[in-house]
Amino acid sequence: MEQGKDHRERAERGWRYACAQRVKMSSTKVGFRLAACLLNISEARKKDIVEKIAKAALYDDNGQKHSQATVLNIFSDYDYNRSVITIAAPIDMLGNYVIAACTEAFRSIDMAIQEGIHPCLGAVDLVPIYPLLDVGVEECGKVAQSVGASPYVMNCNVTIDTQDVAIGKDIARAIRGSNTRGLKGVQTMAFPHNEKIEIACNVESFEDQDNTMTAHEDSGYISYCVLGKTFSNGGALQRCTGAVKT
């Protein structure tokens, strides 16, 4: 059994240290207190929609660029049909920018036809907020709550080297919090992904009594162009010109 990587883990890989260093050098002189939102949206197959949602966090209703907001990374999983857009800004402004992106997601993503192997709550699934510079976790929690996020601790995916979904379901059932011998506060589900089986585990508040999580039982890398920068699933950032390679 090998430790898998969920969307937030993959979206965080590589950007956290580099981002913190870059942000620190550019912001300490003006006293920015920075945080980032790893916004999970239920779209990964229509790059124009993903780009539109990312840009909504960066511009106001009049088309003016928010000078203190940026998109650090965009990660997409075709099979999940899910993308993670990393939006960074001063903590006191981040909530408004995230709400703008969420509003565009609700407007642009048609959940009536949305398909993906990972179940989703809606056009916007997760709104985790992380501290970057001179910001505490408690402040991040307040921002998350202000945009409607529910209490959340962490999650991880475990990949098992089999294509037998029944084995995955047996493991998920054994560790699920609703099982008397399971792990308290843990929600689980198993589903096929990349020719193996993934077991997704959400660790919710221990006071949360609802510990069930069920699933509705040709991908390639995508590049996105936002404000002249190209973002790929690997997290690389390059300048983009007229045409964007996919």
Secondary structure, DSSP 8 states (H G I E B T S, - for coil): -EE---HHHHHHTTHHHHHHHHHHHHHTTTT--EEEEEEEES--S-HHHHHHHHHHTTB-TTS-B-TT-EEEEEEEETTTTEEEEEEEEEHHHHHHHHHHHHHHHHHH--TTT---SS--SSSEEE--EEEEES--HHHHHHHHHHTT-----EEEEEEES-S-HHHHHHHHHHH-TTSTTS-TTEEEEEEEETTEEEEEEEE--TT---------------EEEETTEEEETT--EEE--SS---
